[in-house]
Amino acid sequence: MKKVLCLFLSLLMMISVFSVTSVAVDIVAFKKVVCTFDGVELSWNSVKNAANYILYRADGENGADIVIATTTQTEYFDDTVEQGEIYTYKIVAQANDGSFTDIDFADFYVIAFEKPYCAHEKTEWEVIQPATVYDVGVQNNVCTDCGEILEVKDIAQLTPETPAIRSLYNTTNGVAFTWEAVDGVDSYNVYRRSAGKKTWVLLTNTAKTGFTDRTAENCKYYKYAVRAKNEGGLSPYEGGRVIKYVSAPAGLSAANTLGGIFVKWDNVKNIDAYRVYRKVVGEENWTYLGTTKKNNYPDVKVDAATDYVYTVRAVSGGYYSNFYADNDVVRRLEAPKLAGTVSSEEGLTFSWEGVEGAKGYFVYRKTAASTWELLGTVRGTRSTAYLDKSTTKGVKYTYTVRAYADSSISWYDVNGITGKDIH
């Protein structure tokens, strides 16, 4: 049995001391380049001050260097290679200011893509459809690890054609994909193969034309395939597609601050960044606000008395998570402006200016010896004053107030306004 050779050639560049030019970031060194059954798995060492890594590939012995990926990660899976072809990979680091390593000094690998040696320990029948309806089918005994045909025979019973995958995308619960229905099919077998692995794993058999893989792990590459099944057997493994599963952020919340609305969410491990979106309640489409590497975002361009919902997506290696789905409504409420205090026989009256969009107000009080405590609630917006009857003559009290509307609460004047009971 012929062994398949996966040849790695690491070439070292010798640079004359008279021709070295300075670069913004260090030269990146490849750590591992491995041939798999589905493509080439690459990884490299991280370098200080690198904002991105730019991966180039040249096809053939005299091919031009073409960018195939720009990523913040230190790994990449190239599934676009062809058997027996020669490829040259180069890796360049790019700094935050946009400068990057000179490609002429970049570390590189030359590799002849060959699938690894396979012992053909697991095999099953695979059927090729006939050229016309009058021909018999062809049934192959094919290795499920590497896809090599081991035995061929003619069959009279035709098996179904391979379903065309219609969509493959990340959801909150896992990787979902759908496929086209095939006539004369009893059910479908759904398979998954992890990056760098040889064997297809059967996930389920279903009569439906869609499936969600809830066992996918965050920031891992997977290849999915579906095979139609009837009395004639299974359709071939064809048209499989690769995706990187990215978990959707959870725990999103939004709250009023002094300058706008502050949005935060739970951190997702091993991702590059987050994309933040917003829409006004009642609108259909989301508006993109910006991208951040933090798990929070301050939205300062908000309109008073307006109801908003927010969502966020995680990004890793060019793949996007699903949108965060549990969206609470937050109304933009400005922090009430404090007006003053008046002492009377009844106590201290504290007043403030009304807030647009409010449905009521929470009043707080503190003394020199205490912290803020909720004093009372003013329901409705007709009154913007509160009479504190629990004061003591000669004591100074500091007041502040927050507007509310349903579950939305405004920020407040943290300094408050102070008055003294003189009666």
Secondary structure, 3 states (H helix, E strand, C coil): CCCCCCEEEEECCCCCCCCCCCCCCCCCCEEEEEECCCCEEEEECCCCCCCEEEEEEEECCCCCCEEEEEECCCEEEECCCCCCCEEEEEEEEECCCCCECCHHHCCEEEEECCCCCCCCCCEEEEEECCCCCCCCEEEEEEECCCCCEEEEEEECCCCCCCCCEEEEEECCCCEEEEECCCCCCCEEEEEEEECCCCCCEEEEEECCCEEEECCCCCCEEEEEEEEEEECCEECCCCCCEEEEECCCCCCCEEEECCCCEEEECCCCCCCCEEEEEEEECCCCCCEEEEEECCCEEEECCCCCCCEEEEEEEEEECCEECCCCCCCCCEECCCCCCEEEEEECCCCEEEEECCCCCCCEEEEEEECCCCCCEEEEEEECCCCCEEEECCCCCCCEEEEEEEEEECCEECCCCCCCEEEECCC
